[in-house]
């Protein structure tokens, strides 16, 4: 059962009515303030907020002077401490445009004390009923999510996954698990993430998502991040992902029958399922024991899954058209890179290789450029994204024999290599730099180590 914090400023009676309403319906409530049980009331409030996984803020004019300073303190603390989707703000006779600029864009619901029929005022009981109803409705509403923010915050979120048991059945938790499959790769955190997944006992949809994430991460762990073959006769990941996809199709068919559209997260899961199936077949092709018929099957399977993935990304992009989320560029950069190497290394079609490589380079550049502007303080991730861009760009330069651009890449490589020596960068960084160096060597660029 969730613990819900109620923050108020100058409207304690409304808060008390709301507290009673929630308790009547079986919720655990912590009212902000109360009789001090510590020397400093501020410490008491902080402990109250920390003990809860969701918060309701009742924002209303306080003594005709504007927002309560105490409530604004609580609001600011919660925004910094909790995920935005866990903070439910109710603006009473206030508008979002009235908020300080730092709080623009936060999730908030506008309501009023005025009655529409006779011009009178709603009682605190009536307003409490309205807040409760809106809160319950919004719990099931799919709110806009910046999925790349999860990747940006992964070092904090990964710790939450180890300790925050209460959110295991929430949509938010499922988002962390699915996007964690991508984030853990960037932070060289696959094994730690896999260990966390083993400690989670989820059921139903959550259990299926955890099962998917385990299989997804295992592909990278068992292949050494795609450096080694997967043995087609021993690795059962393809069968497990296929079962998940089949159950997903049944669920989507049932949902559509009820007029319900699959969530954005459902679409992302479908994309990752098809992409990982393509990767599995690509890695099977490294198995020296494959028969020629099995090789043809794996090649055709990989091509089909990668093309299906592109169609699914196109569909998802329609739902992201009003968002600046970097996730679409990330997904496109990976799938076009995988498809390019399938055409180059397996099929032997240089024209398709060049076309898909160009798409990968373009999306990797846009991804890096958008990320560094949206998350300017995350230098670690910005470097990783630029390094992945330069890997693909250096391949393109090799294909076009573009020596001048390779000179630029060589200078950037040397800078990173010097930094890696001083700061002992992660294994992930060193692997990326090695791939850039391999392309520089092929072009004949000499880089002093």
C-alpha positions, 0 to 999 in steps of 0.5 A: 500500500502506498504512503501518501504525503499531503502538503498544504499551505493555509488550507489545513481544513481541506487537507484534513478532509482529504486525509479522511477521504483517503483513509476511508479508502484504505490509503496510508496518509502522512499529513505535513506538519503536525505536532512537532516531535523533533527540535527542528520542525524542518527535519520532521517535515523532511522525514515525513516526505522521505517516508512517502512514495507519492505526494499531494500538494494543495496549492492555494492563496495563503493569507492573500499574499500568494503561495505559502513559503513552507509549502513552496519549500516542501514542493521544491524538496519533493521535486529534487527528491522524488520522480516528477510523476509521484508528485500530484499538484492541485492548483486551487483558483491558480493557473500553471502560468502563476507558477515560478519559472523553475516549476513551469512544465510540472504535472499539475491539475487546475481546479476552483472553489467556485461552483459553476451553477449558482456562483457559490463556493464548494465546501471543503468536503466537496473539494476534497472529493474532487481532489480524490477523484482526480488523483485516482483518475490520474494514477491510471493516466499515461503522463508524458515521459522523457524516457531519456531522462531515465538514462540521464538519471540512471546512476540514481534510479539504479539505486532506487531499483535495489531499495524501492519495493513499493513501486514494483507494481507501478508503471513508473517502475516498469519504465525504469526496467525497460529503459534500464536495458538501454541505460545499463549498457551506457554506464557499464552496469549490465551485471549490476542491473542483472543482479538487481533483476534477480532480486525482484519478484514481480507478477503479471505484467511486471513479472513479464517485463522483468523476464524480458529485461533479464533476457535482453541483458543476458544477450550482452553479458553472454556475448561480451557486448556483441564481441563473441558468438552466441551458440545457437543450440545452447542459448534459449533467449530467442524462444523466451523473447518470442513467447513474450512477443506472442503474449504481447500480441494477445494482450494488444488484440484484447486491448484493441477490442476494448478500444484501448490503445497500447501505451508508449512503453508497450511500443518501446517493448515491441521495438526492443523485442524485435531488435534483440531478436535481430541481434541474437540471430546476428550473433548466432552467425558468429557460431562456427558450428552452424550449417549453411541452411541454419546460416541462411535462416539466421541471416533472413531472420535478422533482416526481417527483425531489423526491418520490423523494428524500423517500422515500429520506430516509425510508428512510435515517432508519430506518438513522440512528434510533440516531444523532444525526447532523444530516445527515437534518435537512440533507437534509430541510430542502433537499428541502422547500425545493426542493419548496416553491419548485417548488409556489410558482414553477412549479405555483402551488399555495399550499397545497402551498407552505405545507406544504412550507415549514413542513417546511423551517422545522422541519428547518432549526431542528432542524438549527441547534439540534442543530449548535450543541450538538454542535459549539459551537466552529464559530461559522461553520457555526452562523451559516450554518445559522441564516441559512438557517433565518431565510431559510425562516422569513422566507418563512413569516412573509410568508405568514402576515403575522407582523410580530412575528416579522419584527421579531425577524428584522430585529434578527438581520439587523442584527447579522449585517450589522454583523459582516459589515462589521467582519469582511468575511464571505464571499460565501456569508454576504452572499448569505444576508443578501441573501435575508433582506433581500429578505423583510424588504423585502417585509414592509415592515420597514425595516432601517438599513444 
